[in-house]
Amino acid sequence: MSNAVSTQTSHQKVTVTKKQFRSAIIASVLGWSFDLYDLFLLLYVAPTISALFFPTSNPTLSLAAVYASFAVTLLMRPLGSAIFGSFADKNGRKKAMIVAVVGVGISTAAFGLLPTVPQIGLIATFIFLALRLVQGVFVGGVVASTHTIGTESAAPKWRGLMSGLIGGGGSGLGALFASLTFTIVSAIFPGEAFQEWGWRVMFFTGIIGAAAGIFVFRTLNESPLWQQLREEEKEKPSNVVEIEKSPLKMFFKKYSRVLIINLMIVIGGGSGYYLTSGFIPTFLEVVNKVSPHVLSGVLITTSVVVIISALLFGHISEIIGRKKTFLLIGLINIIGLPYFYMALADSVTTFSIYFNAIGLVFLGNAAYAPILIFLNERFPTVIRSTGTGLSWNMGFAIGGMMPTFVTLTSGAIENIPNTLVFFAIGIFLLYIIGSLVIPETKGNLK
C-alpha cells in the first residue's frame, strides 16, 4: 500500500505522506473541538451564569441575556477571520492555528477568575462581555486555519468526508468533552456548590485545550497547497499565483458577491447547529425539566450523533455533489425539525426524550456538513483562509444569534417549541433557495 496521497494544485500534483495527512486530520479536528468545547461550556452553565452576571426578575430575560453574550462572541468571529485568515494566507495555516487555539484556551480559563454581579455590581457584566469579545476574535482565527489545512491536505475523494469530519467531528468532540466535564464537575460540586465554585472550575478547564493544542500542533506540517503556492511564488515572482499582499482587500474586491450567495447556505448551517445542538441543553432544562443525570446522558449521546450525521452527509456530497446534498438536507429539515421540536416538547419518558433529541441533532448538524469543503472550493488558495473564515463566521454569527431571538420572541418558556418551529421553517426556506442558486463546486479545490 502506498504511503502517500496526492492533492491537486493549479499546476501539478503534490504528494502528501499518510503521516502528514493523519497529522492534518488530527490537528484540524482537535483544534476545532477545543474551541467548541470552550464555547459549549457557557451553554452548559447558562442558568448559573444568567443569575450571576445577568440577574433580572424575569428568568426568561436572564437566559436570553446569556445567549446574547454568546452571540457577542459570534459577532467578533468575522473580525478574527479577517485578522487570522489574512495572516494564514500570507504566512501559513499552521502558525495562525497555534496562536488562535492557545488564545481561545487562555481567554476561556480567564472567565473562571471573574467577579460576579453580587460581588462587584454591574461592572461584572461589562467585564464578562469584554472577555467574550476577546474570545470571539480568537475563535474566528481558529476557523480560518482549521477549516482549510485539513481539506487542503486530503485526497480529492476524501474531501467531502473531511469536511464533515472537521466541522461535525470537531463539533461533536467539543460537545462531548464539555458534556463529560459538566458531568464530572457537577458531581464534584453538587447543588449550591456548583453555583459557587463548579462553574469556575468548568471554565478553568479551558487551559487544557491550549496546552493540548501546543502539543498536537508540534508535528503538524504546513498545508501542501499553500506550500506549493509559496514555491511557485519563489520561482516566478511576477506570476499570477503569487502570495497576495492583502488577501482581505482582494477578497472584498473580487468576491463580495460570492460571499453574499455563500451566506444563504452558511446561515442555514449555523442556525441548524445552534438551534439543535446549541439549544438542546436549555430546551431540556427549561421545557422538559429533566434531571441532571438525564441531561448529561442526552448531551453525551447527541454529541456522538453529531459526528455520525456530519460524516454521512459530508461524504454524500462527494458522491452526488454539494448542490444536490444541500437541496436534500434543506427539504428534509424543513419538515423534520418542526416535527422533532414539537415531539420533544411533548416527551415525558426518558426514551422519547432521547429519541427526539437525537432526531433534532442528526438533522440540524447535517446542514453544515458539506459547507466547509464547499467554501474551500469557492476560493483560490491565495485567499482561501480569508474567504472560508469570513463566510463561515459571518453565517454562523447570524445562526448563533437565533437562540437569543427565539428566547426573546417566545416571551414565555411554554412558547419556545412553537417559536422554534417557525424559525426552522423560515431559515431552511432560505437554505433551499441558496442551494438552488449556488453553482456546483465539487472538484474545484486546486
ZIDA-V118751 format. One record per residue. N is the residue number from 1. RES is the residue in one small letter. PHI is phi in whole degrees, 0 to 359 (none if undefined). PSI is psi in degrees with one decimal (none if undefined). OMEGA is omega as a letter, one per 30 degrees, with the letter a starting at -180 (NA if undefined). Layout:
n->N res->RES phi->PHI psi->PSI omega->OMEGA
n->N res->RES phi->PHI psi->PSI omega->OMEGA
This chain:
n->1 res->m phi->none psi->138.5 omega->a
n->2 res->s phi->292 psi->147.2 omega->l
n->3 res->n phi->259 psi->17.5 omega->a
n->4 res->a phi->220 psi->153.1 omega->l
n->5 res->v phi->237 psi->159.7 omega->a
n->6 res->s phi->244 psi->141.8 omega->l
n->7 res->t phi->232 psi->137.1 omega->a
n->8 res->q phi->273 psi->130.3 omega->l
n->9 res->t phi->258 psi->-175.6 omega->a
n->10 res->s phi->291 psi->-18.3 omega->a
n->11 res->h phi->237 psi->-33.4 omega->a
n->12 res->q phi->202 psi->168.7 omega->l
n->13 res->k phi->278 psi->143.6 omega->l
n->14 res->v phi->248 psi->128.8 omega->a
n->15 res->t phi->272 psi->130.6 omega->l
n->16 res->v phi->237 psi->124.6 omega->l
n->17 res->t phi->292 psi->157.4 omega->l
n->18 res->k phi->297 psi->-32.3 omega->l
n->19 res->k phi->296 psi->-42.8 omega->l
n->20 res->q phi->294 psi->-39.7 omega->l
n->21 res->f phi->296 psi->-46.9 omega->l
n->22 res->r phi->298 psi->-40.3 omega->l
n->23 res->s phi->298 psi->-41.0 omega->l
n->24 res->a phi->294 psi->-39.8 omega->l
n->25 res->i phi->298 psi->-51.4 omega->a
n->26 res->i phi->299 psi->-45.2 omega->a
n->27 res->a phi->296 psi->-44.4 omega->a
n->28 res->s phi->294 psi->-46.9 omega->a
n->29 res->v phi->293 psi->-48.3 omega->a
n->30 res->l phi->291 psi->-37.7 omega->l
n->31 res->g phi->301 psi->-44.3 omega->l
n->32 res->w phi->288 psi->-37.2 omega->a
n->33 res->s phi->293 psi->-37.2 omega->l
n->34 res->f phi->300 psi->-40.7 omega->a
n->35 res->d phi->287 psi->-40.5 omega->l
n->36 res->l phi->289 psi->-29.0 omega->l
n->37 res->y phi->301 psi->-47.7 omega->a
n->38 res->d phi->297 psi->-37.7 omega->l
n->39 res->l phi->287 psi->-37.6 omega->a
n->40 res->f phi->293 psi->-27.9 omega->l
n->41 res->l phi->306 psi->-40.9 omega->a
n->42 res->l phi->295 psi->-40.3 omega->a
n->43 res->l phi->296 psi->-36.3 omega->a
n->44 res->y phi->283 psi->-20.6 omega->l
n->45 res->v phi->248 psi->18.3 omega->a
n->46 res->a phi->306 psi->-46.9 omega->l
n->47 res->p phi->299 psi->-37.7 omega->l
n->48 res->t phi->291 psi->-46.4 omega->a
n->49 res->i phi->297 psi->-36.4 omega->a
n->50 res->s phi->299 psi->-36.9 omega->a
n->51 res->a phi->282 psi->-32.1 omega->a
n->52 res->l phi->274 psi->-30.9 omega->a
n->53 res->f phi->241 psi->-17.8 omega->a
n->54 res->f phi->224 psi->55.6 omega->a
n->55 res->p phi->288 psi->130.1 omega->l
n->56 res->t phi->218 psi->171.8 omega->l
n->57 res->s phi->282 psi->-13.1 omega->a
n->58 res->n phi->252 psi->109.8 omega->a
n->59 res->p phi->301 psi->-33.4 omega->l
n->60 res->t phi->294 psi->-41.2 omega->l
n->61 res->l phi->292 psi->-38.0 omega->l
n->62 res->s phi->297 psi->-42.8 omega->l
n->63 res->l phi->295 psi->-41.3 omega->l
n->64 res->a phi->298 psi->-36.4 omega->l
n->65 res->a phi->296 psi->-37.9 omega->l
n->66 res->v phi->297 psi->-44.7 omega->l
n->67 res->y phi->294 psi->-32.0 omega->l
n->68 res->a phi->295 psi->-38.5 omega->l
n->69 res->s phi->294 psi->-31.4 omega->l
n->70 res->f phi->293 psi->-41.6 omega->l
n->71 res->a phi->295 psi->-33.4 omega->l
n->72 res->v phi->303 psi->-44.0 omega->l
n->73 res->t phi->300 psi->-43.3 omega->a
n->74 res->l phi->296 psi->-36.3 omega->a
n->75 res->l phi->293 psi->-24.7 omega->l
n->76 res->m phi->275 psi->-12.3 omega->a
n->77 res->r phi->296 psi->-39.5 omega->l
n->78 res->p phi->301 psi->-37.0 omega->l
n->79 res->l phi->297 psi->-41.1 omega->l
n->80 res->g phi->298 psi->-39.1 omega->l
n->81 res->s phi->292 psi->-37.7 omega->l
n->82 res->a phi->297 psi->-41.5 omega->a
n->83 res->i phi->286 psi->-56.8 omega->a
n->84 res->f phi->283 psi->-30.9 omega->l
n->85 res->g phi->295 psi->-44.6 omega->l
n->86 res->s phi->298 psi->-40.6 omega->l
n->87 res->f phi->296 psi->-42.9 omega->a
n->88 res->a phi->294 psi->-37.0 omega->l
n->89 res->d phi->290 psi->-30.4 omega->a
n->90 res->k phi->269 psi->-33.0 omega->a
n->91 res->n phi->238 psi->-2.7 omega->l
n->92 res->g phi->111 psi->150.2 omega->a
n->93 res->r phi->288 psi->-37.0 omega->a
n->94 res->k phi->299 psi->-48.6 omega->a
n->95 res->k phi->299 psi->-42.5 omega->a
n->96 res->a phi->296 psi->-39.8 omega->a
n->97 res->m phi->296 psi->-44.5 omega->a
n->98 res->i phi->299 psi->-49.8 omega->a
n->99 res->v phi->297 psi->-43.7 omega->a
n->100 res->a phi->292 psi->-45.7 omega->a
n->101 res->v phi->296 psi->-44.3 omega->l
n->102 res->v phi->296 psi->-38.9 omega->l
n->103 res->g phi->298 psi->-40.8 omega->l
n->104 res->v phi->295 psi->-45.2 omega->a
n->105 res->g phi->300 psi->-44.0 omega->a
n->106 res->i phi->292 psi->-43.3 omega->a
n->107 res->s phi->294 psi->-33.6 omega->l
n->108 res->t phi->294 psi->-46.3 omega->l
n->109 res->a phi->300 psi->-31.3 omega->a
n->110 res->a phi->296 psi->-25.6 omega->l
n->111 res->f phi->299 psi->-31.8 omega->a
n->112 res->g phi->292 psi->-13.8 omega->a
n->113 res->l phi->264 psi->-6.9 omega->a
n->114 res->l phi->288 psi->140.8 omega->l
n->115 res->p phi->285 psi->155.7 omega->a
n->116 res->t phi->255 psi->172.1 omega->l
n->117 res->v phi->300 psi->-43.6 omega->l
n->118 res->p phi->300 psi->-21.9 omega->a
n->119 res->q phi->271 psi->-45.5 omega->a
n->120 res->i phi->231 psi->4.5 omega->l
n->121 res->g phi->88 psi->-163.1 omega->a
n->122 res->l phi->295 psi->-18.4 omega->l
n->123 res->i phi->299 psi->-26.0 omega->l
n->124 res->a phi->298 psi->-37.9 omega->l
n->125 res->t phi->296 psi->-42.5 omega->a
n->126 res->f phi->291 psi->-37.4 omega->l
n->127 res->i phi->295 psi->-41.9 omega->l
n->128 res->f phi->301 psi->-47.7 omega->a
n->129 res->l phi->293 psi->-37.3 omega->l
n->130 res->a phi->297 psi->-40.9 omega->l
n->131 res->l phi->291 psi->-33.1 omega->l
n->132 res->r phi->298 psi->-37.2 omega->l
n->133 res->l phi->297 psi->-44.9 omega->l
n->134 res->v phi->298 psi->-44.6 omega->l
n->135 res->q phi->299 psi->-39.8 omega->a
n->136 res->g phi->298 psi->-36.8 omega->l
n->137 res->v phi->298 psi->-45.2 omega->a
n->138 res->f phi->293 psi->-39.8 omega->l
n->139 res->v phi->298 psi->-41.1 omega->l
n->140 res->g phi->300 psi->-34.0 omega->l
n->141 res->g phi->291 psi->-34.7 omega->l
n->142 res->v phi->296 psi->-43.0 omega->l
n->143 res->v phi->302 psi->-43.9 omega->a
n->144 res->a phi->299 psi->-27.7 omega->a
n->145 res->s phi->259 psi->-49.3 omega->a
n->146 res->t phi->295 psi->-31.3 omega->a
n->147 res->h phi->275 psi->7.9 omega->l
n->148 res->t phi->235 psi->-43.7 omega->a
n->149 res->i phi->295 psi->-34.4 omega->a
n->150 res->g phi->292 psi->-50.7 omega->a
n->151 res->t phi->290 psi->-33.1 omega->l
n->152 res->e phi->292 psi->-18.4 omega->l
n->153 res->s phi->263 psi->-4.3 omega->a
n->154 res->a phi->265 psi->150.2 omega->l
n->155 res->a phi->292 psi->149.4 omega->a
n->156 res->p phi->310 psi->-39.6 omega->a
n->157 res->k phi->290 psi->-14.2 omega->a
n->158 res->w phi->252 psi->5.4 omega->a
n->159 res->r phi->289 psi->-36.0 omega->l
n->160 res->g phi->295 psi->-43.8 omega->l
n->161 res->l phi->297 psi->-40.9 omega->l
n->162 res->m phi->297 psi->-37.8 omega->l
n->163 res->s phi->301 psi->-47.5 omega->l
n->164 res->g phi->292 psi->-35.9 omega->a
n->165 res->l phi->294 psi->-44.5 omega->a
n->166 res->i phi->289 psi->-52.9 omega->a
n->167 res->g phi->294 psi->-53.8 omega->a
n->168 res->g phi->278 psi->-39.9 omega->l
n->169 res->g phi->296 psi->-44.8 omega->l
n->170 res->g phi->297 psi->-41.8 omega->l
n->171 res->s phi->296 psi->-47.9 omega->a
n->172 res->g phi->297 psi->-44.0 omega->l
n->173 res->l phi->294 psi->-40.3 omega->l
n->174 res->g phi->300 psi->-45.2 omega->l
n->175 res->a phi->293 psi->-38.5 omega->l
n->176 res->l phi->296 psi->-46.0 omega->l
n->177 res->f phi->300 psi->-42.3 omega->a
n->178 res->a phi->293 psi->-38.0 omega->l
n->179 res->s phi->296 psi->-44.3 omega->l
n->180 res->l phi->296 psi->-41.1 omega->l
n->181 res->t phi->298 psi->-44.7 omega->l
n->182 res->f phi->299 psi->-42.7 omega->l
n->183 res->t phi->298 psi->-46.1 omega->a
n->184 res->i phi->291 psi->-48.5 omega->a
n->185 res->v phi->293 psi->-40.2 omega->a
n->186 res->s phi->292 psi->-25.2 omega->l
n->187 res->a phi->284 psi->-37.6 omega->l
n->188 res->i phi->287 psi->-35.5 omega->a
n->189 res->f phi->239 psi->76.7 omega->a
n->190 res->p phi->283 psi->155.1 omega->l
n->191 res->g phi->56 psi->-126.7 omega->a
n->192 res->e phi->294 psi->-26.0 omega->l
n->193 res->a phi->297 psi->-32.5 omega->l
n->194 res->f phi->291 psi->-37.7 omega->l
n->195 res->q phi->295 psi->-28.5 omega->a
n->196 res->e phi->268 psi->-48.2 omega->a
n->197 res->w phi->235 psi->-27.9 omega->a
n->198 res->g phi->303 psi->-45.3 omega->a
n->199 res->w phi->296 psi->-33.9 omega->l
n->200 res->r phi->293 psi->-43.4 omega->l
n->201 res->v phi->299 psi->-39.2 omega->l
n->202 res->m phi->301 psi->-43.9 omega->l
n->203 res->f phi->292 psi->-35.2 omega->l
n->204 res->f phi->300 psi->-29.2 omega->a
n->205 res->t phi->293 psi->-12.1 omega->l
n->206 res->g phi->301 psi->-26.7 omega->a
n->207 res->i phi->293 psi->-22.8 omega->l
n->208 res->i phi->297 psi->-40.2 omega->l
n->209 res->g phi->297 psi->-39.6 omega->l
n->210 res->a phi->296 psi->-45.0 omega->a
n->211 res->a phi->294 psi->-42.8 omega->l
n->212 res->a phi->295 psi->-36.5 omega->l
n->213 res->g phi->299 psi->-44.7 omega->l
n->214 res->i phi->300 psi->-42.3 omega->a
n->215 res->f phi->295 psi->-46.2 omega->a
n->216 res->v phi->292 psi->-40.7 omega->a
n->217 res->f phi->284 psi->-7.5 omega->l
n->218 res->r phi->299 psi->-35.3 omega->a
n->219 res->t phi->263 psi->4.7 omega->a
n->220 res->l phi->283 psi->132.3 omega->l
n->221 res->n phi->269 psi->154.3 omega->l
n->222 res->e phi->293 psi->157.1 omega->l
n->223 res->s phi->304 psi->128.8 omega->a
n->224 res->p phi->296 psi->-34.2 omega->l
n->225 res->l phi->291 psi->-39.3 omega->l
n->226 res->w phi->292 psi->-38.8 omega->l
n->227 res->q phi->297 psi->-41.4 omega->l
n->228 res->q phi->297 psi->-39.8 omega->l
n->229 res->l phi->298 psi->-40.6 omega->l
n->230 res->r phi->296 psi->-40.6 omega->l
n->231 res->e phi->295 psi->-40.8 omega->l
n->232 res->e phi->296 psi->-36.0 omega->l
n->233 res->e phi->296 psi->-40.7 omega->a
n->234 res->k phi->294 psi->-38.3 omega->a
n->235 res->e phi->285 psi->-37.6 omega->a
n->236 res->k phi->226 psi->83.8 omega->a
n->237 res->p phi->305 psi->-30.9 omega->a
n->238 res->s phi->265 psi->3.4 omega->a
n->239 res->n phi->293 psi->154.1 omega->a
n->240 res->v phi->293 psi->-13.9 omega->a
n->241 res->v phi->267 psi->10.9 omega->a
n->242 res->e phi->300 psi->153.5 omega->l
n->243 res->i phi->299 psi->123.5 omega->a
n->244 res->e phi->293 psi->130.0 omega->a
n->245 res->k phi->291 psi->-30.2 omega->l
n->246 res->s phi->225 psi->81.0 omega->l
n->247 res->p phi->304 psi->-36.2 omega->a
n->248 res->l phi->295 psi->-42.3 omega->l
n->249 res->k phi->295 psi->-43.4 omega->l
n->250 res->m phi->297 psi->-39.8 omega->a
n->251 res->f phi->300 psi->-51.9 omega->a
n->252 res->f phi->287 psi->-24.6 omega->l
n->253 res->k phi->285 psi->-39.7 omega->a
n->254 res->k phi->248 psi->-16.8 omega->a
n->255 res->y phi->234 psi->19.7 omega->a
n->256 res->s phi->298 psi->-42.0 omega->l
n->257 res->r phi->293 psi->-39.0 omega->l
n->258 res->v phi->300 psi->-41.3 omega->l
n->259 res->l phi->300 psi->-46.2 omega->a
n->260 res->i phi->299 psi->-44.0 omega->l
n->261 res->i phi->293 psi->-41.6 omega->l
n->262 res->n phi->304 psi->-40.0 omega->a
n->263 res->l phi->296 psi->-25.9 omega->l
n->264 res->m phi->298 psi->-33.0 omega->l
n->265 res->i phi->273 psi->-45.6 omega->a
n->266 res->v phi->293 psi->-35.7 omega->l
n->267 res->i phi->300 psi->-41.1 omega->l
n->268 res->g phi->297 psi->-43.2 omega->l
n->269 res->g phi->296 psi->-43.9 omega->l
n->270 res->g phi->295 psi->-42.2 omega->l
n->271 res->s phi->294 psi->-40.3 omega->l
n->272 res->g phi->302 psi->-38.6 omega->l
n->273 res->y phi->289 psi->-52.4 omega->a
n->274 res->y phi->285 psi->-24.1 omega->l
n->275 res->l phi->270 psi->-2.4 omega->l
n->276 res->t phi->242 psi->-82.0 omega->a
n->277 res->s phi->303 psi->-42.8 omega->a
n->278 res->g phi->288 psi->-26.5 omega->a
n->279 res->f phi->259 psi->-16.2 omega->a
n->280 res->i phi->305 psi->-45.1 omega->a
n->281 res->p phi->304 psi->-45.3 omega->a
n->282 res->t phi->290 psi->-42.9 omega->a
n->283 res->f phi->304 psi->-47.9 omega->a
n->284 res->l phi->292 psi->-34.0 omega->a
n->285 res->e phi->286 psi->-47.5 omega->a
n->286 res->v phi->266 psi->-26.5 omega->a
n->287 res->v phi->265 psi->-53.3 omega->a
n->288 res->n phi->274 psi->-19.6 omega->a
n->289 res->k phi->53 psi->49.8 omega->a
n->290 res->v phi->283 psi->161.7 omega->l
n->291 res->s phi->285 psi->158.1 omega->l
n->292 res->p phi->304 psi->-34.5 omega->a
n->293 res->h phi->296 psi->-47.4 omega->l
n->294 res->v phi->293 psi->-41.5 omega->l
n->295 res->l phi->302 psi->-47.8 omega->a
n->296 res->s phi->298 psi->-42.2 omega->a
n->297 res->g phi->297 psi->-44.1 omega->l
n->298 res->v phi->296 psi->-43.2 omega->a
n->299 res->l phi->295 psi->-39.5 omega->l
n->300 res->i phi->294 psi->-44.7 omega->a
n->301 res->t phi->297 psi->-46.1 omega->a
n->302 res->t phi->290 psi->-23.8 omega->l
n->303 res->s phi->296 psi->-37.1 omega->l
n->304 res->v phi->289 psi->-38.6 omega->l
n->305 res->v phi->298 psi->-36.8 omega->l
n->306 res->v phi->305 psi->-46.8 omega->a
n->307 res->i phi->296 psi->-44.7 omega->a
n->308 res->i phi->298 psi->-46.8 omega->a
n->309 res->s phi->298 psi->-47.4 omega->a
n->310 res->a phi->295 psi->-41.7 omega->l
n->311 res->l phi->297 psi->-44.2 omega->a
n->312 res->l phi->299 psi->-53.7 omega->a
n->313 res->f phi->284 psi->-25.9 omega->l
n->314 res->g phi->296 psi->-43.6 omega->a
n->315 res->h phi->287 psi->-33.9 omega->l
n->316 res->i phi->302 psi->-37.0 omega->l
n->317 res->s phi->294 psi->-23.3 omega->l
n->318 res->e phi->282 psi->-21.8 omega->a
n->319 res->i phi->269 psi->-48.4 omega->a
n->320 res->i phi->253 psi->-4.7 omega->l
n->321 res->g phi->101 psi->158.1 omega->a
n->322 res->r phi->291 psi->-44.0 omega->a
n->323 res->k phi->299 psi->-49.4 omega->a
n->324 res->k phi->295 psi->-35.5 omega->l
n->325 res->t phi->294 psi->-43.5 omega->l
n->326 res->f phi->299 psi->-43.1 omega->a
n->327 res->l phi->296 psi->-42.3 omega->l
n->328 res->l phi->299 psi->-47.2 omega->a
n->329 res->i phi->297 psi->-42.3 omega->a
n->330 res->g phi->299 psi->-44.3 omega->a
n->331 res->l phi->294 psi->-39.8 omega->l
n->332 res->i phi->293 psi->-43.1 omega->a
n->333 res->n phi->290 psi->-33.5 omega->a
n->334 res->i phi->292 psi->-18.7 omega->l
n->335 res->i phi->258 psi->-45.9 omega->a
n->336 res->g phi->290 psi->-42.8 omega->a
n->337 res->l phi->297 psi->-47.6 omega->l
n->338 res->p phi->303 psi->-40.0 omega->l
n->339 res->y phi->299 psi->-49.2 omega->a
n->340 res->f phi->290 psi->-32.2 omega->l
n->341 res->y phi->300 psi->-49.4 omega->a
n->342 res->m phi->291 psi->-38.1 omega->l
n->343 res->a phi->295 psi->-39.6 omega->l
n->344 res->l phi->293 psi->-39.4 omega->l
n->345 res->a phi->298 psi->-32.3 omega->a
n->346 res->d phi->269 psi->-1.6 omega->a
n->347 res->s phi->287 psi->133.8 omega->l
n->348 res->v phi->237 psi->-22.0 omega->l
n->349 res->t phi->266 psi->155.2 omega->l
n->350 res->t phi->298 psi->-40.2 omega->l
n->351 res->f phi->299 psi->-46.3 omega->a
n->352 res->s phi->293 psi->-34.3 omega->l
n->353 res->i phi->295 psi->-46.2 omega->l
n->354 res->y phi->299 psi->-47.9 omega->a
n->355 res->f phi->299 psi->-47.9 omega->a
n->356 res->n phi->286 psi->-33.2 omega->l
n->357 res->a phi->295 psi->-40.7 omega->l
n->358 res->i phi->297 psi->-42.1 omega->l
n->359 res->g phi->299 psi->-44.4 omega->l
n->360 res->l phi->299 psi->-49.2 omega->a
n->361 res->v phi->292 psi->-38.6 omega->l
n->362 res->f phi->299 psi->-46.6 omega->a
n->363 res->l phi->286 psi->-43.8 omega->a
n->364 res->g phi->298 psi->-39.5 omega->a
n->365 res->n phi->279 psi->-15.6 omega->l
n->366 res->a phi->295 psi->-27.8 omega->a
n->367 res->a phi->298 psi->-30.0 omega->a
n->368 res->y phi->253 psi->-1.2 omega->a
n->369 res->a phi->306 psi->-46.3 omega->a
n->370 res->p phi->271 psi->-0.4 omega->a
n->371 res->i phi->294 psi->-41.2 omega->a
n->372 res->l phi->302 psi->-51.2 omega->a
n->373 res->i phi->290 psi->-34.3 omega->l
n->374 res->f phi->301 psi->-46.2 omega->l
n->375 res->l phi->294 psi->-41.4 omega->l
n->376 res->n phi->303 psi->-39.5 omega->a
n->377 res->e phi->283 psi->-11.6 omega->a
n->378 res->r phi->275 psi->-13.8 omega->a
n->379 res->f phi->229 psi->146.3 omega->l
n->380 res->p phi->287 psi->161.9 omega->a
n->381 res->t phi->305 psi->-35.8 omega->a
n->382 res->v phi->298 psi->-25.2 omega->l
n->383 res->i phi->226 psi->21.2 omega->a
n->384 res->r phi->296 psi->-42.9 omega->l
n->385 res->s phi->296 psi->-41.6 omega->l
n->386 res->t phi->295 psi->-49.7 omega->a
n->387 res->g phi->293 psi->-45.9 omega->l
n->388 res->t phi->296 psi->-45.9 omega->a
n->389 res->g phi->298 psi->-46.0 omega->a
n->390 res->l phi->293 psi->-44.1 omega->a
n->391 res->s phi->298 psi->-47.4 omega->a
n->392 res->w phi->297 psi->-50.5 omega->a
n->393 res->n phi->289 psi->-34.0 omega->l
n->394 res->m phi->292 psi->-42.8 omega->l
n->395 res->g phi->294 psi->-42.7 omega->a
n->396 res->f phi->286 psi->-24.8 omega->l
n->397 res->a phi->296 psi->-44.2 omega->l
n->398 res->i phi->293 psi->-43.9 omega->l
n->399 res->g phi->299 psi->-37.3 omega->a
n->400 res->g phi->290 psi->-18.2 omega->l
n->401 res->m phi->277 psi->-12.4 omega->a
n->402 res->m phi->300 psi->-42.7 omega->l
n->403 res->p phi->302 psi->-36.3 omega->l
n->404 res->t phi->296 psi->-47.5 omega->l
n->405 res->f phi->298 psi->-41.1 omega->l
n->406 res->v phi->298 psi->-45.8 omega->a
n->407 res->t phi->295 psi->-44.0 omega->a
n->408 res->l phi->292 psi->-41.8 omega->a
n->409 res->t phi->294 psi->-34.0 omega->a
n->410 res->s phi->296 psi->-39.8 omega->l
n->411 res->g phi->79 psi->-42.6 omega->l
n->412 res->a phi->222 psi->154.2 omega->a
n->413 res->i phi->304 psi->-42.4 omega->a
n->414 res->e phi->294 psi->-16.1 omega->a
n->415 res->n phi->270 psi->-8.1 omega->a
n->416 res->i phi->302 psi->-47.2 omega->a
n->417 res->p phi->303 psi->-45.6 omega->a
n->418 res->n phi->296 psi->-39.3 omega->l
n->419 res->t phi->296 psi->-40.9 omega->l
n->420 res->l phi->300 psi->-37.8 omega->l
n->421 res->v phi->299 psi->-48.6 omega->a
n->422 res->f phi->295 psi->-40.7 omega->l
n->423 res->f phi->296 psi->-43.7 omega->a
n->424 res->a phi->298 psi->-42.8 omega->a
n->425 res->i phi->296 psi->-46.8 omega->a
n->426 res->g phi->297 psi->-43.8 omega->a
n->427 res->i phi->296 psi->-43.8 omega->a
n->428 res->f phi->278 psi->-14.2 omega->l
n->429 res->l phi->294 psi->-43.9 omega->l
n->430 res->l phi->298 psi->-41.2 omega->l
n->431 res->y phi->299 psi->-43.2 omega->l
n->432 res->i phi->294 psi->-42.9 omega->l
n->433 res->i phi->300 psi->-43.3 omega->l
n->434 res->g phi->300 psi->-40.0 omega->a
n->435 res->s phi->293 psi->-24.3 omega->l
n->436 res->l phi->278 psi->-27.5 omega->a
n->437 res->v phi->274 psi->-36.9 omega->a
n->438 res->i phi->293 psi->152.9 omega->l
n->439 res->p phi->278 psi->162.0 omega->l
n->440 res->e phi->285 psi->129.6 omega->a
n->441 res->t phi->246 psi->-7.3 omega->a
n->442 res->k phi->308 psi->129.0 omega->l
n->443 res->g phi->92 psi->0.5 omega->a
n->444 res->n phi->272 psi->-3.7 omega->a
n->445 res->l phi->280 psi->105.6 omega->a
n->446 res->k phi->223 psi->none omega->NA
